[in-house]
Amino acid sequence: RGTEIHQYNVDPPNERKLLRCRSYLAIFGVVEPSANITHMSSTNPLFFDSNTQFSLDLRSFFPSIQWSKWDYAWKRVLESIDNIESGKIVNQTSVKEESENRCVDHYNLRHHKEIVPQKSLQKSIAYWKEIQVKIGKITSGEAKNEFGDEYTDVVFNGIGGSFLGPLMMIVFMHGDSYNFNSGLGVRIHFLSNSDADTLSALLAKINVKTSILINMSKSGSTAETKGNMDAFNANLKQQKLDIGHHNIAITTPGSNFDKFAQENKYMHIFYMNNETGGRTSVGSAIGAVPAAVAGIDFEAFLRGQSAMDELTRRRDPQQNPAMLMAAAIQTLTLKEGRKNMIVLGYSDYLKEFAHYLQQLYMESIGKEYDVNGTPNPEGLTVFGGVGTGEQHAFMQQVQKGFPDCFVRFVHFQKRGSDVSLSGPGSMGRQLLAFVKGTEQALQDNGKSFMTCTFEKRDMFNLGMMIALEERIVTILAALRNLNAYDQPGVQDGKLAATEVNKISNTIEGVLEQKLSDKNWKFEGTAEQARTSFILPKDSNLRYVEAILNDIVSNVDVPHAYPKLHKRLSASKSFKEEEFHFTLRSEINSKL
């Protein structure tokens, strides 16, 4: 860790591991590399691509990057890139319960060559055009519901990348007031969280009779997405509407969700590949369908991704912007320890960009084990938002406080419009002054930053932006010997949530039986409730207490606990450093 080195005696079977460790340390100049490394002589801190007008400024990082030490690391990175793009199984680790054992295909979906059968830029563009035609019939009013009415609203239902990617894309092109200023054929809404208040407000706002729910899930079993779909469909059935006329599925072929959608005759079923991870799925149908609804040029997005892939596939690290950025981040990490990454996008249309990057980086790099199954906790925490507004939230600490982060600036060279301002001359020039002035302040205060400048705000450049970040993640994972494409921590939370639901349903069932006795009453703690309700002895007391607290607060809310509603009286008190609950029959409480 850092610059601290420990000397260990090793037996012959472990010599290979020691060599790998020494090579890894040599990457960053902690120990001397082998003598046959080719030394690189470039000292230019700026990168510019004349074809796309993309530029990268690394001046605050560059002097510390010792390129002569990176030969072994770069070979390893190139091997990782080649393995991914050739269709080899790379989503795997030696920890079997965490290994998904499959290939990763998001780069292939926009590759100029069809290296993997049926996956290429041209194949993706062809599928986009097919989606565009089908969705166009909905947004133009040609497609009708079962009563012959035009559709007025589309609700996107997904979580993680299935939510963050489409939302980022639509806000990027239309702003966060997309339903008011973009001339859409239908109004657009999003569901992601399991939030009854949000769903209830949405159902009160739209006319379900003329609405479509677009469900985005590879399996259909994701709890949040399935819960929102089930609730929406229950509302449809309550109004005696056909769910097939009001649902579209985006899923993998042959999944349980695919079968369900076919059985219920969903309007359309669009497919994505099982090898496409959620956080890198915006270049698949997950991004294409929302783009079609929002009237966005998704082909330009794919071409932008492909163009950046060409740059980040370069074998020369100093001509590869993703390698330059990953090397800068990794050098800083080894020199000063783990740092948070603050991303500031200097356009209101980049409002969701940092949120998107949070999942991309933190779900990819945040791992407990390396690919060999060795415990090695890693991560890269991402914060951010829109500059200059977010500067007022971050910059005091960044400039003058605890040095726990580095800053990334993202902005566009060409403005779509400008507004005159006295003093700076125009609003656009004032924004430029904030970007460059903040860079200089960071430089003067000895803080690390890097700046990505894209030509203009359009879908081609958004494609470049996302592809660049995806490749940085790939490279950082290769440098740290991680599998960037699994997410066992997310799965841990899902399994725990399933256990909470199981205990909750059991408690509701027990209480329903108890309430058949109008004189029944319980007083006690969560631990006493676990015994009284004959729950398994290993039932998590935190879960039991949380469920009882929830019953006290929500038993009177319709639909929360239907078996107990208007039958159970519940209250609690806090004494002797724990909650005490009183549950009794509603009839008994009135007496």
C-alpha positions in Angstrom: 0.0 0.0 0.0 1.4 3.4 -1.0 5.1 3.5 -0.7 5.5 1.0 2.1 7.2 -2.3 1.1 7.5 -5.4 3.1 10.1 -8.1 2.4 8.8 -11.7 2.6 10.5 -15.1 2.4 8.7 -17.2 -0.2 8.9 -20.8 -1.2 9.2 -21.8 -4.9 5.4 -22.2 -5.6 5.0 -18.5 -4.7 7.8 -17.2 -6.8 5.4 -16.4 -9.6 3.2 -14.3 -7.3 6.3 -12.5 -6.1 7.3 -11.7 -9.7 3.8 -10.4 -10.5 3.9 -8.3 -7.3 7.3 -6.9 -8.2 6.2 -6.1 -11.7 3.1 -4.3 -10.4 5.2 -2.2 -8.0 7.7 -1.5 -10.8 4.9 0.1 -12.8 4.7 2.9 -10.4 8.4 3.3 -9.6 8.2 1.8 -6.1 10.9 -0.8 -7.1 13.2 -0.8 -10.1 11.8 -2.4 -13.3 13.6 -4.9 -15.4 16.4 -3.5 -17.6 14.8 -4.2 -21.0 12.0 -1.6 -20.7 11.7 0.9 -23.6 12.0 4.5 -22.3 9.5 7.0 -23.6 10.7 10.5 -24.2 7.5 12.6 -24.6 6.8 15.2 -22.0 3.7 16.9 -23.5 0.9 17.2 -21.0 -1.7 17.9 -23.7 -3.6 15.5 -26.0 -5.5 16.6 -29.0 -7.3 14.7 -31.7 -7.8 16.8 -34.8 -10.5 14.5 -36.3 -12.9 14.9 -33.3 -11.5 18.1 -31.8 -11.3 16.3 -28.4 -8.6 17.5 -26.1 -7.2 16.4 -22.8 -5.2 18.6 -20.3 -3.1 16.7 -17.8 -0.6 19.4 -16.9 -1.1 19.0 -13.1 -0.5 15.2 -13.3 2.0 14.8 -16.1 5.4 15.6 -14.4 4.8 12.7 -11.9 4.0 10.0 -14.4 7.2 8.0 -14.9 6.6 6.5 -18.4 9.8 4.5 -18.3 8.2 2.3 -15.6 4.9 1.5 -17.5 6.0 -1.0 -20.0 4.8 -4.1 -18.1 1.6 -2.4 -17.1 0.8 -1.3 -20.7 1.3 -4.9 -22.0 -1.1 -6.1 -19.4 -3.7 -3.4 -20.3 -3.5 -4.2 -24.0 -3.9 -7.9 -23.3 -7.1 -7.0 -21.3 -8.5 -4.9 -24.1 -7.7 -7.6 -26.7 -9.3 -10.3 -24.6 -12.5 -8.3 -24.1 -12.9 -7.3 -27.7 -12.1 -10.8 -29.1 -15.0 -12.3 -27.1 -13.0 -14.2 -24.5 -14.5 -14.9 -21.1 -13.3 -12.0 -18.9 -16.1 -11.6 -16.4 -14.7 -14.1 -14.0 -12.7 -14.4 -10.8 -11.3 -17.2 -8.7 -14.0 -16.7 -6.1 -16.6 -19.0 -7.6 -19.7 -17.5 -5.9 -18.8 -14.1 -7.3 -17.8 -15.2 -10.8 -20.3 -14.7 -13.7 -18.1 -16.6 -16.2 -19.1 -14.7 -19.4 -17.7 -12.4 -22.0 -18.3 -8.7 -22.1 -19.6 -7.2 -25.3 -20.2 -3.4 -25.1 -17.1 -2.6 -27.1 -18.1 -5.1 -29.8 -21.5 -3.4 -30.2 -19.9 -0.4 -31.8 -16.7 -1.9 -33.3 -16.2 -1.3 -37.0 -15.2 -4.9 -37.5 -17.4 -7.9 -36.7 -14.9 -9.6 -34.5 -17.6 -11.4 -32.6 -20.4 -12.8 -34.8 -23.5 -10.6 -35.0 -21.9 -7.8 -33.0 -20.6 -4.7 -34.7 -21.3 -1.0 -35.3 -23.3 -1.8 -38.5 -25.4 -4.4 -36.7 -26.2 -2.0 -33.9 -27.1 0.8 -36.4 -29.4 -1.6 -38.2 -31.1 -2.6 -35.0 -31.4 1.1 -34.1 -33.3 1.8 -37.3 -35.6 -1.1 -36.6 -36.4 0.3 -33.2 -36.8 3.8 -34.6 -39.5 2.6 -36.9 -41.5 0.7 -34.3 -41.2 3.4 -31.6 -41.9 6.1 -34.3 -45.4 4.7 -34.7 -46.1 5.4 -31.1 -44.7 8.9 -30.9 -46.4 9.9 -34.2 -49.8 8.7 -33.1 -50.0 5.9 -35.7 -50.1 3.2 -33.0 -53.2 3.2 -30.9 -54.4 1.6 -27.7 -57.2 -1.0 -27.5 -59.8 1.8 -27.7 -58.2 3.5 -30.8 -56.7 6.3 -28.8 -53.2 7.8 -29.3 -50.7 7.3 -26.6 -49.8 10.4 -24.6 -47.2 9.2 -22.0 -44.3 6.8 -21.8 -42.8 5.6 -18.5 -39.4 4.1 -18.4 -39.0 1.5 -15.7 -35.5 0.4 -14.8 -32.8 0.7 -12.3 -29.0 1.1 -12.3 -27.7 1.6 -15.8 -31.2 1.0 -17.2 -32.3 4.2 -15.5 -29.1 6.3 -15.3 -28.1 5.9 -18.9 -31.5 6.8 -20.5 -32.0 9.7 -18.1 -28.5 11.1 -18.7 -29.0 10.9 -22.4 -32.4 12.6 -22.5 -31.3 15.4 -20.1 -28.1 15.8 -22.2 -30.1 16.6 -25.3 -33.3 18.1 -24.0 -32.4 19.4 -20.5 -34.2 18.4 -17.3 -37.4 20.1 -18.5 -37.6 17.7 -21.5 -41.4 17.5 -21.4 -41.8 21.2 -21.9 -39.2 22.4 -24.5 -38.3 19.5 -26.7 -41.4 19.0 -28.9 -41.7 15.3 -28.0 -44.5 13.2 -29.4 -45.3 11.8 -25.9 -44.5 12.9 -22.4 -41.6 11.0 -20.7 -41.4 9.8 -17.1 -39.1 7.6 -15.1 -39.6 5.0 -12.4 -36.6 3.5 -10.7 -36.8 3.4 -6.9 -39.4 1.3 -4.9 -41.2 4.5 -3.8 -44.9 4.2 -3.3 -45.3 8.0 -3.1 -43.6 8.5 -6.5 -45.7 5.8 -8.2 -48.9 7.1 -6.7 -48.1 10.6 -7.8 -47.3 9.4 -11.3 -50.5 7.4 -11.6 -52.5 10.4 -10.5 -50.7 12.6 -13.1 -51.0 10.4 -16.2 -53.9 8.8 -17.9 -53.0 5.1 -17.7 -55.4 4.4 -20.5 -53.1 6.2 -22.9 -49.8 5.4 -21.3 -47.0 2.8 -22.0 -44.6 1.3 -19.4 -41.3 0.4 -21.0 -39.7 -2.2 -18.7 -35.9 -2.6 -18.9 -34.5 -5.7 -17.2 -32.4 -8.6 -18.4 -34.2 -11.1 -16.3 -37.3 -9.3 -15.2 -36.6 -10.4 -11.6 -34.9 -7.2 -10.4 -37.1 -6.4 -7.4 -37.5 -2.6 -8.0 -38.3 -2.9 -11.7 -40.6 -5.9 -11.2 -42.4 -4.2 -8.3 -43.1 -1.1 -10.4 -44.3 -3.2 -13.3 -46.5 -5.3 -11.1 -48.1 -2.3 -9.5 -48.6 -0.6 -12.8 -50.2 -3.7 -14.3 -52.4 -4.1 -11.3 -53.7 -0.6 -11.9 -54.3 -1.5 -15.6 -56.3 -4.6 -14.6 -58.3 -2.6 -12.0 -59.4 -0.3 -14.9 -60.1 -3.4 -17.0 -57.3 -2.5 -19.5 -55.2 -5.0 -21.5 -51.7 -5.0 -20.1 -50.3 -6.0 -23.5 -51.4 -2.6 -25.1 -49.6 -0.7 -22.3 -46.2 -2.5 -21.9 -43.0 -2.9 -23.8 -40.1 -5.1 -22.7 -36.3 -4.7 -23.1 -34.8 -8.0 -22.0 -32.6 -10.9 -23.0 -33.8 -13.6 -25.3 -35.3 -16.6 -23.5 -35.4 -14.9 -20.1 -38.4 -15.4 -17.8 -39.4 -11.8 -18.6 -39.2 -12.5 -22.3 -41.6 -15.4 -21.8 -43.9 -13.4 -19.6 -44.0 -10.5 -22.2 -44.8 -12.9 -25.0 -47.5 -14.6 -23.0 -49.1 -11.3 -22.3 -48.6 -10.0 -25.8 -46.6 -6.9 -25.0 -46.6 -4.3 -27.7 -42.9 -4.9 -28.5 -40.0 -6.9 -27.1 -36.6 -5.5 -27.8 -33.6 -7.6 -27.0 -30.2 -6.9 -25.4 -27.4 -9.4 -25.0 -26.7 -11.3 -21.8 -23.1 -10.2 -22.2 -24.0 -6.5 -22.0 -23.6 -5.3 -18.4 -26.2 -2.9 -17.0 -23.7 -0.1 -16.3 -22.4 -0.4 -19.9 -25.8 -1.0 -21.6 -26.5 2.5 -22.8 -25.1 1.5 -26.3 -27.7 -1.3 -26.6 -31.5 -1.3 -26.8 -31.4 0.1 -23.2 -30.3 3.4 -24.8 -31.8 3.0 -28.2 -35.4 2.7 -27.2 -35.4 5.8 -25.0 -33.5 7.7 -27.7 -36.2 6.8 -30.2 -39.0 7.9 -27.8 -37.1 11.2 -27.2 -36.3 11.8 -30.9 -32.5 11.6 -30.3 -29.9 10.6 -32.9 -28.7 7.3 -31.5 -26.7 6.4 -34.5 -24.5 9.5 -33.9 -24.1 8.3 -30.3 -22.9 4.9 -31.5 -20.5 6.5 -34.0 -19.1 8.7 -31.3 -18.5 5.7 -29.1 -16.8 3.9 -32.0 -14.6 7.0 -32.7 -13.4 7.2 -29.1 -12.8 3.4 -29.1 -10.4 3.9 -32.0 -8.4 6.4 -29.9 -8.4 4.3 -26.8 -7.4 1.2 -28.7 -4.1 2.7 -29.7 -1.0 0.8 -28.7 1.1 3.8 -27.8 0.0 4.9 -24.3 0.9 8.5 -24.8 -1.4 8.6 -27.9 -4.2 6.9 -26.0 -6.4 9.4 -23.9 -7.9 6.6 -21.7 -4.4 5.3 -20.8 -3.2 8.8 -20.1 -6.0 9.4 -17.7 -5.8 6.0 -16.0 -2.1 6.4 -15.6 -2.6 9.8 -14.0 -5.2 8.4 -11.6 -3.1 5.4 -10.7 0.1 7.4 -10.3 -1.6 9.8 -7.9 -3.1 6.8 -6.0 0.3 5.2 -5.5 1.9 8.4 -4.6 -0.6 9.9 -2.2 -3.1 7.1 -1.4 -6.7 6.6 -2.4 -8.4 9.8 -3.7 -12.1 10.6 -4.4 -12.8 11.8 -8.0 -14.9 14.9 -8.3 -16.4 15.4 -11.8 -17.7 18.9 -12.7 -19.6 19.2 -16.0 -19.7 22.8 -17.2 -23.2 22.6 -18.8 -26.6 22.3 -17.2 -27.2 19.5 -19.8 -24.5 17.4 -18.0 -26.6 17.4 -14.8 -26.8 13.5 -14.8 -23.3 12.8 -16.0 -21.6 12.5 -12.7 -24.5 10.3 -11.4 -23.9 8.0 -14.3 -20.2 7.8 -13.6 -20.8 7.0 -10.0 -22.2 3.6 -10.9 -19.8 3.0 -13.8 -16.7 3.5 -11.6 -17.9 2.4 -8.2 -19.6 -0.7 -9.3 -16.7 -1.7 -11.5 -13.7 -0.8 -9.4 -15.2 -1.3 -5.9 -14.1 -4.9 -5.3 -13.1 -7.0 -2.3 -11.0 -9.6 -4.2 -8.7 -9.4 -7.2 -9.3 -11.8 -10.1 -7.1 -14.4 -8.4 -9.4 -14.4 -5.4 -6.9 -12.6 -3.2 -8.5 -10.2 -0.7 -7.5 -6.7 -2.0 -10.2 -4.1 -1.3 -10.3 -1.5 -4.1 -12.5 1.4 -5.1 -12.8 4.9 -6.6 -15.4 7.1 -5.0 -17.1 9.5 -7.4 -18.8 12.8 -6.6 -19.8 15.6 -8.9 -22.5 17.7 -10.6 -22.8 20.8 -12.6 -20.2 23.6 -12.5 -20.2 26.4 -11.6 -23.0 25.7 -9.2 -21.4 22.6 -7.7 -18.1 24.5 -7.2 -19.8 26.3 -4.3 -20.5 22.8 -2.7 -17.0 21.3 -3.3 -14.3 23.9 -3.9 -13.7 25.3 -0.4 -12.6 21.9 0.9 -10.9 20.9 -2.4 -8.8 24.1 -2.5 -8.1 24.7 1.2 -9.2 21.6 3.2 -8.3 18.0 3.6 -6.6 16.6 0.4 -8.8 13.6 -0.3 -9.7 14.2 -3.9 -8.7 15.2 -7.4 -10.9 17.1 -9.8 -12.1 16.5 -13.4 -13.5 19.2 -15.6 -15.7 18.4 -18.6 -16.9 21.2 -21.0 -17.6 21.9 -24.6 -15.6 24.1 -26.9 -18.5 25.3 -29.1 -21.6 26.9 -27.6 -25.0 26.5 -29.1 -26.0 30.0 -28.1 -24.7 32.9 -26.0 -26.0 35.9 -24.0 -24.4 39.3 -23.7 -23.1 40.2 -20.2 -21.4 43.4 -19.1 -18.0 42.7 -17.7 -17.0 39.3 -19.2 -18.7 40.1 -22.5 -21.0 37.1 -22.6 -22.3 34.4 -20.4 -20.3 31.8 -22.4 -17.1 33.7 -21.8 -17.9 34.0 -18.1 -18.3 30.2 -18.0 -14.9 29.8 -19.7 -13.4 32.1 -17.1 -14.8 30.0 -14.3 -13.3 26.8 -15.8 -9.9 28.2 -16.5 -9.8 30.3 -13.3 -10.7 27.3 -11.2 -8.0 25.2 -12.9 -5.4 27.9 -12.2 -6.5 28.1 -8.5 -6.1 24.3 -8.2 -2.7 24.6 -9.8 -1.6 27.4 -7.5 -2.8 25.4 -4.5 -1.0 22.2 -5.6 -4.1 20.3 -6.3 -4.5 17.7 -9.0 -7.0 18.1 -11.9 -7.6 17.0 -15.5 -9.8 18.6 -18.1 -11.6 17.0 -21.0 -12.8 19.3 -23.7 -15.3 18.1 -26.3 -16.1 20.0 -29.5 -19.9 20.5 -28.8 -22.9 19.2 -27.1 -24.3 16.6 -29.5 -24.9 12.8 -29.5 -21.7 12.0 -31.2 -19.7 13.7 -28.4 -21.8 12.1 -25.7 -20.9 8.8 -27.3 -17.3 9.8 -27.1 -17.6 10.8 -23.5 -19.2 7.5 -22.3 -16.8 5.4 -24.3 -13.8 7.2 -22.8 -15.0 6.6 -19.3 -15.7 2.9 -20.0 -12.2 2.4 -21.3 -10.6 4.2 -18.3 -12.5 1.7 -16.1 -11.2 -1.2 -18.2 -7.6 0.0 -17.8 -7.8 0.8 -14.1 -9.3 -2.7 -13.5 -6.4 -4.3 -15.5 -3.8 -2.3 -13.6 -5.4 -3.3 -10.3 -6.0 -6.9 -11.4 -9.8 -6.7 -10.9 -12.8 -8.0 -12.7 -14.6 -4.8 -13.6 -17.8 -6.5 -14.8 -19.3 -8.3 -11.8 -21.2 -6.7 -8.9 -21.3 -9.2 -5.9 -21.9 -6.3 -3.5 -25.1 -5.4 -5.2 -26.2 -9.0 -5.1 -25.4 -9.1 -1.3 -28.0 -6.3 -0.8 -30.6 -8.1 -2.9 -30.2 -11.3 -0.9 -30.5 -9.4 2.4 -33.6 -7.6 1.1 -35.2 -10.9 0.2 -34.7 -12.1 3.8 -36.3 -9.0 5.2 -39.3 -9.5 3.0 -39.5 -13.1 4.1 -39.6 -12.2 7.8 -42.0 -9.3 7.1 -44.5 -11.6 5.4 -44.1 -14.2 8.2 -44.8 -11.6 10.9 -47.9 -10.2 9.0 -49.2 -13.8 8.7 -48.7 -14.5 12.4 -50.4 -11.3 13.4 -53.3 -12.0 11.2 -53.9 -15.3 13.0 -53.4 -13.6 16.4 -56.0 -11.0 15.6 -58.7 -13.6 15.4 -58.7 -13.4 19.2 -60.2 -10.0 19.9 -58.5 -10.0 23.3 -55.0 -10.7 21.9 -52.2 -8.3 23.0 -48.4 -8.3 22.8 -46.0 -6.1 24.7 -42.3 -6.5 24.4 -39.1 -6.0 22.5 -38.0 -7.2 19.1 -36.3 -10.2 20.7 -39.4 -11.1 22.7 -41.5 -10.7 19.5 -39.1 -13.2 17.7 -39.9 -15.8 20.4 -43.6 -15.0 20.7 -44.2 -15.1 16.9 -42.2 -18.3 16.7 -39.7 -16.9 14.2 -36.5 -18.9 13.5 -34.0 -18.3 16.3 -31.5 -17.0 13.8 -33.8 -14.3 12.4 -32.0 -11.0 12.3 -33.2 -8.9 15.3 -32.4 -5.7 13.4 -34.8 -6.9 10.7 -37.5 -7.8 13.2 -37.2 -4.4 15.0 -37.3 -2.5 11.7 -40.4 -4.4 10.6 -42.2 -3.8 13.9 -41.3 -0.1 13.6 -42.7 0.0 10.1 -45.9 -1.7 11.2 -46.4 0.9 14.0 -45.9 3.8 11.5 -47.8 2.4 8.5 -50.4 -0.2 9.5 -53.0 2.5 9.0 -51.8 3.3 5.4 -53.9 1.5 2.8 -52.1 -1.3 1.0 -49.1 -1.3 3.4 -50.2 -4.3 5.5 -53.5 -5.4 4.0 -54.0 -8.3 6.4 -53.7 -6.0 9.4 -55.3 -2.8 8.2 -58.1 -1.6 10.5 -57.6 -4.7 12.6 -54.3 -3.9 14.5 -53.5 -1.2 16.9 -49.8 -0.6 17.2 -47.6 1.7 19.2 -44.0 1.9 20.6 -41.9 3.5 23.3 -38.2 3.7 23.8 -36.8 2.7 27.2 -33.8 1.0 28.6 -32.0 1.7 25.3 -34.3 -0.3 23.1 -37.8 -0.1 21.5 -40.8 -1.7 23.2 -43.8 -2.4 21.1 -47.5 -2.7 22.0 -49.6 -4.6 19.5 -53.3 -5.5 20.1 -56.5 -6.1 18.4 -58.2 -2.9 17.2 -61.4 -4.0 18.9 -59.5 -4.6 22.1 -57.9 -1.2 21.9 -61.3 0.5 21.5 -62.6 -1.3 24.5 
